[in-house]
Amino acid sequence: MTVKRIDFEELITKLREVHPDLTPISAEDVVVANWVRLKCRFGCKAYGKHLGCPPYSPTPEETRKVLAEYRVGVVAKFEASPDPEVSPQHLHHHLWASINTVHETVFQLERCAFLSGYYKAFGFNALPCTFCATCIPEEKERVDLFDARNCRHKEKVRPSMEASGIDVFGTLGRAGYGLSVLDSYSKGVSLFGLVLLE
């Protein structure tokens, strides 16, 4: 059975049925920088605890090479709903349900594009994976890249943008979003995913 590839405008319409807040972006406008993963390594409590995060995620150099094989993608915007019962100091748990929505939706967007003939579709998420309460690296004392084979949600887990060296602020600026750093989570948090199409 062959899948007939639909045109890009029709694809965008189909993708917006999955998630309405999408913005097309040129792959050339996705900014990759080496410093980004330092923010994961030095500053993120989840470093090394999730298979979609460093050191398991693609390096900035790998991400640059992958981006060179694409022309376009879409940015998906989500409004987060923080859990008032969890302190913002525990950011990932404070935003757990919203992060999970991003991850599930990015997977569905990628799948929709794939089934529409865009077989190279690949998604990038925001923040660490939330498909499991604890990930394999948290459960084992020593983990190597081959342990990714045992991921319980391997078909859906995708690396986060920042884990792969993507400068999210720089990329979103090029996509036309006006962003600023928040000094309080009470001001409303937006999360973003990216799906490369071709």
Secondary structure as UniProt FT lines:
FT   HELIX           8..18
FT   STRAND          22..26
FT   HELIX           27..29
FT   TURN            34..35
FT   HELIX           36..41
FT   TURN            42..43
FT   TURN            45..48
FT   TURN            51..52
FT   TURN            54..56
FT   HELIX           60..67
FT   TURN            68..69
FT   STRAND          72..79
FT   TURN            84..85
FT   TURN            88..89
FT   HELIX           91..94
FT   HELIX           96..115
FT   TURN            116..117
FT   TURN            119..120
FT   STRAND          122..125
FT   HELIX           136..139
FT   HELIX           145..150
FT   TURN            152..156
FT   HELIX           162..164
FT   HELIX           168..174
FT   TURN            175..176
FT   HELIX           185..187
FT   STRAND          190..196
//
